[in-house]
Amino acid sequence: MKIYQTNDVALTFLNDIPAIGPRLPSKGDALKVAKSYLGMIDQLSREKKGNPRCSIRFLKQSDGRYTLVIKGTGMALETLSNLDELMLQRFKRGLKRNLFILTCFFDEPDGKLSCLALTEGMGAVLYSPG
């Protein structure tokens, strides 16, 4: 499995679906962040009864990198910061089915990077209409 990474963010593809998330130093940290994401995304999707849609936007930071923002009715969640242009383009090219997985990545003791969606099944599958 090929994982694209920066100091802050990682991206891989699971059956052609992009899985993106913050890169964290330990599995415990990754689990905490993933659980908080899932809780906040659950709140976002419950805001509007009968239409639990969220939209995603990429906001340009002052340093030229990007932040991923997931927006629901009356609430927004800034999930990933410091996405560089190359990572953003890889992610956008991978949105062939308009689905992506928001998860976390963590450094294994042996130095390899692991995806929490694979190791623990933790992540939110989100639909981003064209």
C-alpha positions in Angstrom: 0.0 0.0 0.0 1.4 3.4 -1.0 1.0 6.1 1.5 1.7 9.7 0.5 2.7 11.8 3.5 3.9 15.2 4.8 4.8 16.0 8.3 1.2 16.7 9.2 -1.1 14.7 6.7 -1.2 11.3 5.0 -3.1 10.0 2.1 -3.6 6.5 0.7 -6.1 4.7 -1.5 -8.3 1.8 -0.3 -10.0 0.2 -3.3 -9.6 3.4 -5.2 -11.2 5.5 -2.5 -8.9 8.1 -1.0 -8.3 7.8 2.8 -6.9 11.0 4.2 -6.1 12.2 7.7 -3.7 13.7 10.1 -0.4 12.0 10.8 0.0 11.4 14.5 2.9 10.0 16.6 1.1 7.0 18.2 -1.9 4.7 17.8 -3.4 6.1 21.0 -3.3 9.6 19.7 -4.8 8.5 16.4 -7.6 6.7 18.1 -8.5 9.8 20.2 -8.5 12.1 17.2 -10.5 9.6 15.1 -13.1 9.3 17.8 -13.5 13.0 18.1 -13.9 13.3 14.3 -16.6 10.7 14.3 -18.4 12.4 17.1 -18.3 15.8 15.4 -19.3 14.4 12.0 -22.2 12.6 13.7 -23.3 16.0 15.1 -23.0 17.6 11.7 -25.1 15.0 10.0 -27.8 15.2 12.6 -28.2 19.0 12.3 -30.7 18.8 9.5 -33.3 16.1 9.8 -34.1 14.2 6.6 -31.1 15.6 4.7 -27.8 14.7 6.5 -25.5 16.2 3.9 -22.2 17.8 4.5 -20.2 19.8 2.1 -16.4 20.0 2.0 -14.3 23.0 1.1 -10.6 23.6 0.9 -9.6 27.0 2.4 -6.2 28.5 1.4 -4.0 29.3 4.4 -1.8 32.3 4.6 1.3 30.1 4.0 -0.2 28.8 0.7 -1.2 25.4 2.1 -4.9 24.3 2.6 -7.3 23.4 5.3 -10.1 20.9 4.8 -13.4 22.1 6.2 -16.5 19.9 6.5 -19.6 22.1 6.8 -23.1 21.1 7.9 -26.1 23.2 8.8 -25.0 25.8 11.3 -21.7 24.1 12.1 -18.3 23.6 10.5 -15.5 21.3 11.3 -11.9 22.1 10.4 -10.4 18.7 10.1 -7.1 18.9 8.3 -4.6 21.7 8.1 -1.4 22.1 6.2 -2.4 20.2 3.1 0.2 21.2 0.4 -0.7 21.6 -3.2 0.6 18.2 -4.3 -1.3 16.3 -1.6 -4.5 18.3 -2.4 -4.2 17.5 -6.1 -3.6 13.7 -5.4 -6.7 13.8 -3.2 -8.9 15.5 -5.7 -7.8 13.2 -8.5 -8.7 10.3 -6.3 -12.3 11.4 -5.8 -13.6 9.4 -8.8 -16.6 8.0 -7.0 -17.1 11.2 -4.9 -16.4 9.1 -1.8 -13.5 9.5 0.6 -12.5 8.3 4.1 -11.5 10.7 6.8 -9.3 8.7 9.2 -6.0 9.1 11.0 -2.5 7.7 10.4 0.1 6.8 13.0 3.7 5.9 13.2 4.4 2.3 14.1 7.3 1.4 16.5 9.2 0.0 13.4 9.0 3.4 11.7 6.2 2.5 9.2 3.1 4.6 8.8 -0.2 2.9 9.4 -3.8 3.8 8.4 -6.3 3.6 11.3 -9.1 2.7 8.7 -7.2 -0.5 8.0 -5.8 -1.4 11.4 -8.9 -0.6 13.5 -11.7 0.1 11.0 -11.8 3.7 12.3 -12.8 6.4 9.9 -15.8 8.2 8.4 -16.8 7.5 4.9 -18.0 10.8 3.4 -19.7 11.6 0.1 -18.7 14.7 -1.7 -21.0 15.4 -4.6 -19.2 16.8 -7.7 
